[in-house]
Amino acid sequence: MSYQNSEAQQVSELLDAVSSKVPDLISNILKTVYSAEAGRHVGQAVGGLYKELLEAGIPQEMALKMAGDYMISFKDLLGALNSSGFSSVSTSSTP
């Protein structure tokens, strides 16, 4: 076997290994992110940001919009991960 064939085989084996592990990795990340505990942390982060903005003298309406935009950025990121096709995690809020 030539050096090029050996390298190609190694790359192929690496990609096979990665492709079998990445979907589970993303799924586990999403399950963690969509947990009740993660929701509490996001709520605390958004609330903390809002409070800090107010304390810094940002007008209430602007602080509310900025905190809302911050929350939306989390949602957009998670939505992009979830729609990547790697996960079957539901984003619905069923109890």
N, C-alpha and C positions, 0 to 999 in steps of 0.2 A: 504494500500500500504506500502510495506516495505521501509526502509531507502535506500537500494540499488536501488530499482525501482524508488524512488523519485529522487535520484542522476542521474540515467540514463536518466530519463525524462528531468531533467534540462539540462544535457549535450546535449541531442538531440535538445531541444528547442534553446539552445545557438548556436549549429552548424547550425540549420536551419536559424536563424537570420543572422549569419555571412555569410553563403553561399549565401544568397539573397542580401547582401550588398557589398561583396568583388568585384564581377565583375564590378559593377557600379563605385566603388572606383578606381579600376585599369584603367578602361576606361577613367574616368575623369582625372586621373593623366597623361595618355598618350595624351589626347587631349591638356592638358596644356603644356606638354613637346614638342609636335609637333607644337605649335603655332609659328607665325612669331616672336613674342616677345621672346619666348624661344630660337629660332634660333639666334636671335641677341645676347642674353646673352651667348650662347655657343660660338659664334664667338668671342665675346669680351674676354671670358675666355681663349680660345685657343690662340688668338692673344696676350693677356696679358702674358700668359705662355711663348710663343715664345720670346716676348720682354724681359721678365725677364731673360730667359736663356741666351740670347745674352748679356745682361748687366752683367750677372754673369761670362762672359768669355767662355761660352760653344761655341764651333765651330758651324758655321751656319748650316752645314749639320746635325750635331748631334741634334741641337736645333729643326730643322725642323722635323726630325724623331721623337723626343720626343713629340713635339706638335701634330704631326700626330697620334702617338700612344695614346695620351691623348684623341683626338677626337674619335678614334676608340673605346676606352673604353666606351665612352658615347653611341656610336652606338650599341655596343654589349649588354650593359645593357638594353637599350630600346628595342632592338630586342628580348631579352630574355623575357622581360615583355610582349611584343606584341604577341609573339608566345606561351604565357602561356595558351592561349585559353580563357582568360577572357575578351578579348577586340575585338571589330570589327573596331578599329581605323586603318585607312590605313596609311602606311608610305610612300606612293607615294608622289611625289612633284608636284601635280597638282595645278595650280593657282586658 
